[in-house]
Amino acid sequence: MGNSIDHKSKEYYELQSDIWFNECCKRMKERDAYKKQRDELINDMAEVKRKAEAFDEILNVDYIVAPDDYAHEITKIVDKYREEQ
């Protein structure tokens, strides 16, 4: 054990401090990456919810109306959805 560092030496504590600092930095980067993924997932879920609501509105359009009126109603729903984006 010719290269071992004395556990009571200043060099040992400096080395340990560097190791702990690097580990902490690594964990903070991982944490930030997870937060970014979480935020992206939340935004994606909100987008899916808006699309589902628009689709539900389209499904609830009265089929008895004239074809032109039906197309107009669907166009209004799609336009409203696009404005929300």
NORPETA-V670591 format. One line per field, one symbol per residue. ss: DSSP state (~ for helix, > for strand, _ for the rest). phi: phi as a letter, one per 20 degrees, with the letter a starting at -180 (. if undefined). burial: b if it has 9 or more other ideal C-beta (glycine too) atoms within 8 Angstrom, else e. Layout:
# NORPETA-V670591
ss: ???
phi: ???
burial: ???
This chain:
# NORPETA-V670591
ss: _________~~~~~~~~~~~~~~~~~~~~~~~~~~~~~~~~~~~~~~~~~~~~~~~~~~_______~~~~~~~~~~~~~~~~~~_
phi: .fdfdffdefffffffffffffffffffffgffffffffffffffffffffffffffffeffffffgffffffffffffffffff
burial: eeeeeeeeeeebeebeeeeeeeeeeeeeeeeeeeeeeeeeeeeeeeeeebbeebeebbeebeeeeeeeebeebbeebbebbeeee
